[in-house]
Amino acid sequence: MACRLWQTRRRDRKERREPGRIHDHRQRSPSRAPYIRAKGLLHTQLLVLYCRHRRGRPRRSRFPRQSDRSQHSHPTIYIPHHHTDQVGAVCIRSRTSTQVTLDRLCNLILSLSIDNGNPSSRPNTPMVTVRSITVSPPLINTACAWASDEPQLAALLDCPHTGAVTTRTVTLGGFTEDASHTVAFFKDSLSSINSYGYSPHPLFSYVGPGGWIRTLLNRTPNTSKPFILSITESHPTDLRLMLNAIQGLRATHHRGSQWASRIAIELNTSCPNIPARPPASYDPAGPALTALLDVLADAFWADPSLTIGMKLPPYVVSTQIDDVVRTLGAYSRVDPESGVSVNPIAFLTCTNTLGNSLVFADQVEGATGEFALSAGVGGLAGEAMHALALGNVYAFSKMLAESEDPALREIVIIGAGGVTSPEAVARMHRAGAKVVGSATLLGKLGVAGFELLGNAVDSAS
């Protein structure tokens, strides 16, 4: 339809139009300024026309023929039909259209990050900024065994219903994994218990030359979808080496795009399945955690664009939450350039699995023997711990919001734990989470599970 607009130019010369407005494409011809093709949800076709006017009349122009359009590169914006009146689009839908002033359209275009072919760039999609990264939609996978290697990470990156990709927790040299590290899913609920440790692949497999993250970033230069590298180490020296390697990747430029805004770090201090290594976050003021926080703080002050977060365990005592907030507050500092208080920690993921949980074989699918896990106890996840996760999200969001330190008030909560339905996503947001994460549903349904959860995100928007 649009390719025939040039046929109306003779009539356009005979009609005067009100300056500064975009008119129905069936009534007026656009100028030779570029147009933007827009594809929306449910295949709704929209066309945003940017018209230049001179003395109240459009310039003569010709649209490219349909056969020539492939030769022209036009960015794609995703705009659903029910938001056309808000974003300022000319809607090709049924027999109706809207007229929007040019300044509204200009403001829209300037405010959007137009990523060609990136579904997360839809203007109606909720967007959460976490320091230097943007999560849109605010739905992600959390660090888990189903985000371990390149095919799994690629599937999450390509999924239009995730706003970021979190890797499985990585160590410097890799974790020794064997048959005892496994997972079992409950029969009667979307819950699981696992004995997994960390990724068996070393950090080099992710960020080194030819590493999976580097490869996937190279493959998708036109999207802003970030990776959250979940990392851990018990020794500060090893953690510092990991941060240096990740910073080297963030400094890489590919085809003019900066990878710094597509890579964040999450320090996992809460895995309950590592023998003889209790989660450091269960002692928030202890030396094990503060030694790691010192390393993170040094990396942040050397590069304040670095987005750093922490994955926390499910706390059952309120004083532990107080201790976490107090410990983090000690790292706030006034930025000499802006004069604003800043904290190295940009987000908290609440929560990890609940350790020391025991489930019997007759409670889960496909298990033999007495227990669901050969190791006996493991980390409980899914619906069985949803209420506890909500309590942690609520407590942290409330305490941070009421803090006298403005830097702490800026910390974003990622709610995780039992997010297996759109209703669970909504509850996480009600509890105070800005971003919601899921792992058990990913393990059960694959990336298709995020389409189910995405219904809640679309409803919220």
Rosetta blueprint (number, residue, H / E / L):
1 M L
2 A H
3 C H
4 R H
5 L H
6 W H
7 Q H
8 T H
9 R H
10 R H
11 R H
12 D H
13 R H
14 K H
15 E L
16 R L
17 R L
18 E L
19 P L
20 G L
21 R E
22 I E
23 H L
24 D L
25 H L
26 R L
27 Q L
28 R L
29 S L
30 P L
31 S L
32 R L
33 A L
34 P L
35 Y E
36 I E
37 R E
38 A E
39 K E
40 G L
41 L H
42 L H
43 H H
44 T L
45 Q E
46 L E
47 L E
48 V E
49 L E
50 Y L
51 C L
52 R L
53 H E
54 R E
55 R L
56 G L
57 R E
58 P E
59 R L
60 R L
61 S L
62 R L
63 F L
64 P L
65 R L
66 Q H
67 S H
68 D H
69 R H
70 S H
71 Q H
72 H L
73 S L
74 H L
75 P L
76 T L
77 I E
78 Y L
79 I L
80 P L
81 H H
82 H H
83 H H
84 T H
85 D H
86 Q H
87 V H
88 G L
89 A L
90 V E
91 C E
92 I L
93 R E
94 S L
95 R L
96 T E
97 S L
98 T L
99 Q L
100 V E
101 T E
102 L H
103 D H
104 R H
105 L H
106 C H
107 N H
108 L H
109 I H
110 L H
111 S H
112 L L
113 S L
114 I L
115 D L
116 N L
117 G L
118 N L
119 P H
120 S H
121 S H
122 R L
123 P L
124 N L
125 T L
126 P L
127 M L
128 V E
129 T E
130 V E
131 R L
132 S L
133 I E
134 T E
135 V E
136 S L
137 P L
138 P L
139 L E
140 I E
141 N E
142 T L
143 A L
144 C L
145 A H
146 W H
147 A H
148 S L
149 D L
150 E H
151 P H
152 Q H
153 L H
154 A H
155 A H
156 L H
157 L H
158 D H
159 C L
160 P L
161 H L
162 T L
163 G L
164 A E
165 V E
166 T E
167 T L
168 R L
169 T L
170 V E
171 T L
172 L L
173 G L
174 G L
175 F L
176 T L
177 E L
178 D L
179 A L
180 S L
181 H L
182 T L
183 V E
184 A E
185 F E
186 F E
187 K L
188 D L
189 S L
190 L L
191 S E
192 S E
193 I E
194 N E
195 S L
196 Y L
197 G L
198 Y L
199 S L
200 P L
201 H L
202 P L
203 L L
204 F H
205 S H
206 Y H
207 V H
208 G L
209 P L
210 G L
211 G L
212 W H
213 I H
214 R H
215 T H
216 L H
217 L H
218 N H
219 R H
220 T L
221 P L
222 N L
223 T L
224 S L
225 K L
226 P L
227 F E
228 I E
229 L E
230 S E
231 I E
232 T L
233 E L
234 S L
235 H L
236 P H
237 T H
238 D H
239 L H
240 R H
241 L H
242 M H
243 L H
244 N H
245 A H
246 I H
247 Q H
248 G H
249 L H
250 R H
251 A L
252 T L
253 H E
254 H E
255 R L
256 G L
257 S E
258 Q E
259 W H
260 A H
261 S H
262 R H
263 I E
264 A E
265 I E
266 E E
267 L E
268 N E
269 T L
270 S L
271 C L
272 P L
273 N L
274 I L
275 P L
276 A L
277 R L
278 P L
279 P L
280 A H
281 S H
282 Y H
283 D L
284 P L
285 A L
286 G L
287 P H
288 A H
289 L H
290 T H
291 A H
292 L H
293 L H
294 D H
295 V H
296 L H
297 A H
298 D H
299 A H
300 F H
301 W H
302 A H
303 D L
304 P L
305 S L
306 L L
307 T L
308 I E
309 G E
310 M E
311 K E
312 L E
313 P L
314 P L
315 Y L
316 V L
317 V L
318 S H
319 T H
320 Q H
321 I H
322 D H
323 D H
324 V H
325 V H
326 R H
327 T H
328 L H
329 G H
330 A L
331 Y L
332 S L
333 R E
334 V E
335 D L
336 P L
337 E L
338 S L
339 G L
340 V L
341 S E
342 V E
343 N L
344 P L
345 I E
346 A E
347 F E
348 L E
349 T E
350 C E
351 T L
352 N L
353 T L
354 L E
355 G E
356 N E
357 S E
358 L E
359 V L
360 F E
361 A H
362 D H
363 Q H
364 V E
365 E L
366 G L
367 A L
368 T L
369 G L
370 E L
371 F E
372 A L
373 L L
374 S L
375 A L
376 G L
377 V E
378 G E
379 G E
380 L E
381 A E
382 G E
383 E H
384 A H
385 M H
386 H H
387 A H
388 L H
389 A H
390 L H
391 G H
392 N H
393 V H
394 Y H
395 A H
396 F H
397 S H
398 K H
399 M H
400 L H
401 A H
402 E L
403 S L
404 E L
405 D L
406 P H
407 A H
408 L H
409 R H
410 E L
411 I L
412 V E
413 I E
414 I E
415 G E
416 A E
417 G L
418 G L
419 V L
420 T L
421 S L
422 P H
423 E H
424 A H
425 V H
426 A H
427 R H
428 M H
429 H H
430 R H
431 A H
432 G L
433 A L
434 K L
435 V E
436 V E
437 G E
438 S E
439 A L
440 T H
441 L H
442 L H
443 G H
444 K H
445 L H
446 G L
447 V L
448 A H
449 G H
450 F H
451 E H
452 L H
453 L H
454 G H
455 N H
456 A H
457 V H
458 D H
459 S H
460 A H
461 S L
